[in-house]
Amino acid sequence: MTLFQIKSLLSTYHLSPLKKLSQNFLIDQNMAKLIVRESLHGMPLPLEVYEIGPGLGALTEFFLNENISLKAIEIDRGFCKVLQERFGSNPKFELIQGNALDFPFPNAKNDTILVGNLPYNIASLLLVKLSLLPELFPRMVFTLQHEVALRLLTNPKTKQYGALSVLMQSLFHIKRLRTLPKELFYPLPKVLSAVVLFEPKGTAVNLTAKDKTSFYAFVRKGFSQRRKKLNKVLGIPLEKRAEEIPPEHWIKLWREFNDSSIAKKVGGL
């Protein structure tokens, strides 16, 4: 969608972007086509696509040109009206009015992917929710604020490295596909954005939802007192701080901690 089209729709439906929902619309059609193409690249068609936060349909219109079916999850009732009138007659389109944080995502299938422009205020919470599902989706492609993308991609021993970094890097191969300048959005945001691709790692396949929840709780506790060493925070024999431990070692520590806890319980019976 162009800037003119977006402003015309907003005016026609008496709508305005809500700052509290971080509503910024992609106004570069070439970039929209590129995001759609990269989201589908290498995936077997036809696909089922869940689009989170479609807004006025900047990506939606190009997805519906492909051999896919699309379920759009949009919280804003005004935008839902626009989406329904624009795409409701298309048999490949289904609109779901609601908050993605509350949506009961189905068990992931090989022919289902998630895409969307995630608002800053829900991005981290939604990423955690999706990572703790029983089955991980084979691909997720999200546009995120640069700050969130940095937290996901950062290395140990950096200020941005935290529990979310460990969780996501432990479960997913993560790749920044594009950095998007502020000028590609309306209204003009204060920060850069990035298109980030997530695909599950093999290590994630053997983890149940209960395992992943337990692992994330373990990591969060480890980062709860960043200045203290893990022998003080977690009670494990390791004199290093949480920020010094790479993601692959966190999984090992968690397994060892669980094994020792089970051993203690069994020994006490």
C-alpha positions, 0 to 999 in steps of 0.5 A: 500500500502507498502512503496515499492509499493508507491516508485515504483509507484512514480518512474514509473510515474515520480512523487514526493510528493509535500510539498505545498499540504501536500502529505504524503502516508499511508504505513501501510496496516493493518492501512489502512484496519482498517480505512476502517473497522471503517469508514463503521462500523455500516453503512447499505451497500451498501454505496456511499463513497466520498474519499477526497485526495486518493493520490495513493489509499492506502485506495481506494483499500480496500474500493473497496473490500467492497459493496460500490461505491466510488467517489475519489476527487483528485487535483493532475493530476499525482495521477489522472493518477495513480488512473485511471489506477489502478481502472478505470476499476472497475465499483464501482470507479469514479474519480473526478479531482479537489479541494475538496474546490470547489467541489459541494457536493450533498445533504447528504443521509443516505447512503453516507459518506465522508472519506479522509486524509485531507492536513493541508492547507485545513483541517479547510476550508473544515471542515467549508464548510462541516459543513455549507452544507444544510444537514450534511453527516451521517458520516465523517472519516478524517485523520488530523494532530494532531494539527487540531484534538486537536482544534476540540476536545479541551475544553473551557479555552484552547489555542486551543479552538476557533471558529472552535472548537465551530462550529464542537462540536455544530454540530457533535459528534466527536471521535478520533478513532486512533492516527497515528505515523509519521512512518506510512507515507511516506515521514515522516511528522513532526507531529502526525496524528489522525483519527477522526470520525464526526456524526451529533448531533440532534441539527444540524437537525433543523438548515438550511444552513443559520442558520449555516452560521449565527451561525458561523459568530456570534461565529467568531466575539465572538472570534475575540478579545479573550481578551475582554469580550462578552459584549464588542465584541458582545454587549450581557449582558455577562461578560465572554470571548469567550473561557470560553463559552462551545459549547452548550451555544454558540447556546443558546446565538446565538438564544437569540441574534437573537431573541433580534435583531428581536424584536428590528426590529419589535419594530422599525417598 
